[in-house]
């Protein structure tokens, strides 16, 4: 599950003014690791998250947001026009607190999204992968 967020002060300020302000560049991982290889070992949760995997999740997400902002994302099926360009799409950053909250929710084996009342300051995207052998990174890269 990819987790991103705005800090509380940024959220309050942006909702008052009606526009979002960029947070800036996402922090870079402090260590260099090799790309994980798919495994046949059962994986119970994303306890194996590393700074590299977290940064990769942010990079994948921000690349898609960049394509969307530039009008490079198709609106639906082949043959349809691309979506319009956008000016208020900003880079996201990883939030470890949201990761912990999301992992606790996922560990309860839900069949769908959580109630909005349990996460009033957070959005949510759900993607279920029934595999017990795919790593977090491979799952994100294949969404």
Residue, then its C-alpha position, 0 to 999 in steps of 0.5 A: x500500500x503506497x502511503x503519502x500525506x501532507x503535514x497537518x499545518x500544510x493541510x490546514x493552510x491549503x484548505x483555507x486558501x483553496x489551493x495546495x502549495x508544494x512540499x518540495x522534493x521527497x527525502x532521499x534514502x540514506x542507504x543504497x540497496x540492490x533491487x529486490x528479487x521476487x521470492x517464493x518465501x511467504x510474506x505476512x506483511x510489509x515488515x521488509x519495507x526499506x528506505x529504498x522501497x519507500x523511495x521507489x513507491x514515492x518515485x512511481x507515484x510522483x512519475x504518474x502524477x507528473x504524466x497526469x499533470x502534463x496531459x499524458x494520461x489517456x482518459x479510459x480505453x484506447x482511442x480516447x483523448x488524454x486527460x487535460x493538463x493540470x497545474x496544482x499537482x504537487x510531488x508527494x512525500x512518504x509518511x511513516x505514521x500513515x504506513x504504520x496506521x495502514x499496516x495495522x488496518x491491512x493486518x486485520x484482513x479487510x475486504x475493502x476500504x476503511x471508514x472515512x471517520x477513522x482517517x479524517x485527514x487521510x485519503x486511501x487507495x486500496x489494491x488487493x493482491x492475493x499472492x503471499x510470495x510477492x514483495x511489497x515493491x514488486x506489488x507496487x511496480x505491477x499495479 
